[in-house]
Amino acid sequence: MEPSTSPIRLRLAVLLLVLGTGAAGGCSDAASESRGDDLSGVPVHELREQFRLGGMERPEQETFQREPQLAVDGQQFLYVLHQDMGQVAVFDPDGVFVRWIRGGRGEGPGEFTSAVRLGLIGDTLWIRNLTPPRISRFLTNGAHVGTEQVRVDVDYQTSMGVQGVTGYLRDGRAWTVPDGFVVPVSGGEATAPFMIGSRSMAERSTLFSWRAGRGRLAGTQFEPIAEPPFFDVAPDGSAILLADWADTEPGALAVRWLQPDGEELRSWRFATPPAQVPQSVRDSLVQAGRNQVAEIRERVIAQGIPEHEAPAVPSAGDVLQAAYLPGYYPPVSAVRAGIDGTTWLLRSHGPMAGHWIVLDPDGSPQFAVALPEGARLRTASREAVWATASDELGVPYVIRWSITAP
C-alpha cells in the first residue's frame, strides 16, 4: 500500500513473522500453515476492461488533476476521491456516476486543504486531510457526520513534519505510520513504528517497526529492490495484512492477517525458490545510484548552488550502505488485501514475475493476473480489479477490469 505521500518500505525490527512467533498476539509454528511451493503453478486469468473513468475532455466527476484515491463497498459501488477538490465522486458497479459527496476546499468541518486518503467502514467514508492532520467522516449518502483533528505525539521526526492518524479501522480504532521519511534525532539507524490505537490515539501501541533510514541518496528515493516486510490494511478496516521473509531465508515467505487489536487471524508459509541477484546486476544498480546523485549535483550547480554545497557523488560503498541490495530477489514486491478477504501477492522474480497471485481466505493459491505496464492495483476481488493509471499525456484515470478464466 501507500502509507504516506512518500513511499515507505517496511522492515521488522525482529523477523518474528518468518520465525512464526508473532509481533502481536503470538503465533506458533503449528498455527502457521505451510503451503509449500504452490505460487508458481497457478493458472493465469485474463483481465477484460469494463469501464474507464478519466481522460481528456471528460465531465467534472471524471477529471482528475492527480492520481485519485478510491474505495469500493460490498455492492461494488466505487468512491473516488478528487484530492484537489476535497470531494468524492460515487459510481455504480457499471461506472455510471451516481452523486457527489461534497466536502470541498477550506478549513471548516468536513472541508479539506490537502485531502490525501479515504477508506470505507460500513456505510461511513473517512477522508484524511494531511495538514492539519485530521479525518472527516461522511455517510455514503453524502451526509457529514464528524471531523476529528488528531495529532500524534511521537518521539521521532519526519521529513514532512506532519504526524497524524493515517486511517480508521473497525471497532473505533485507528492506525498511523510516519508522514514522509523518518529523520534520526540522535544518530544511528532511523526506525519508525506502525501504531494502532484509539481514534484519538490517546492510547496506542506499536504493532511492528521498520528501518526507515534506508533508500535515500542525496535526499531522494533510491530503492531498486523492495525491502520487506510489506503491509496493507483491509479496505473495510477489519484487518492488517503482512508479508515478510528473512535475508538468510529468501525462499521462506510468511503471510499473516492480524485483527485491529493485533491478534492473529490466520497465517501461512510458502516455500518459494530463491533467485540470486547476479553480481553484474548489483554493480549496475550501484552505478545507477551514483548516476542519480551525479545528475542531481549537475542540476543544482546549474541553478547557482556552489559546488561545495552540492551533494557529492557517493562511492559504491556509500550506495550499498544507503540502499537495500540483498543477495537474493524478494519473493514478492507488494501485497494487497482484497475486498472479499482474498490476499494478493505481486511476484517479483521468476516465471511469474509481474503477476499478482491471488489467495483465497484460507490461503489456497487460486489464480494469477498481470496488469498492463503503468497500472497500479488499488483494490480487487475474485471477480474484478480496480486500478489507476495515466494516459500518454499523463492524464490520470481509473479503470475496472473483470477477471475471467482463459
FENBELNOR-V638335 format. One record per backbone hydrogen bond with DSSP energy under -1.0 kcal/mol. NH is the residue of the N-H (numbers start at 1). CO is the residue of the C=O. If there is no record, write none. Layout:
((NH/CO) (NH/CO))
This chain:
((16/14) (19/15) (20/16) (21/16) (32/28) (33/267) (35/269) (38/36) (45/368) (46/404) (48/402) (50/400) (51/400) (53/398) (62/59) (63/60) (71/79) (73/77) (76/73) (78/91) (79/71) (80/89) (81/69) (82/87) (83/81) (86/82) (87/82) (88/101) (89/80) (90/99) (91/78) (92/96) (95/92) (98/90) (101/88) (104/86) (106/112) (111/108) (112/104) (116/128) (119/126) (120/235) (121/124) (124/121) (125/138) (126/119) (127/136) (128/117) (129/134) (130/114) (134/129) (135/148) (136/127) (137/146) (138/125) (139/143) (140/123) (142/139) (145/137) (146/137) (148/135) (150/133) (152/163) (159/181) (166/175) (167/175) (169/173) (170/237) (173/170) (174/197) (175/167) (176/195) (183/157) (192/210) (194/208) (195/176) (196/205) (197/174) (198/203) (199/172) (201/198) (205/196) (207/194) (210/192) (212/190) (213/190) (215/322) (217/220) (220/217) (222/215) (230/243) (232/241) (234/239) (237/234) (240/258) (241/232) (242/256) (243/230) (244/254) (252/249) (253/270) (254/244) (255/268) (256/242) (257/266) (258/240) (259/263) (262/259) (265/257) (266/257) (268/255) (269/33) (270/253) (272/251) (277/327) (282/278) (283/279) (284/280) (285/281) (286/282) (287/283) (288/284) (289/285) (290/286) (291/287) (292/288) (293/289) (294/290) (295/291) (296/292) (297/293) (298/294) (299/295) (300/296) (301/297) (302/298) (304/301) (305/300) (309/306) (319/315) (320/316) (321/317) (322/318) (323/319) (329/275) (333/346) (336/344) (338/342) (339/380) (341/338) (343/359) (344/336) (345/357) (346/334) (347/355) (348/331) (353/350) (354/347) (355/352) (356/369) (357/345) (358/367) (359/343) (360/364) (363/360) (366/358) (368/43) (369/356) (375/372) (376/388) (378/386) (379/386) (381/384) (385/401) (386/379) (387/399) (388/376) (389/397) (391/395) (394/391) (397/389) (398/53) (399/387) (400/51) (401/385) (402/48) (403/383) (404/46))
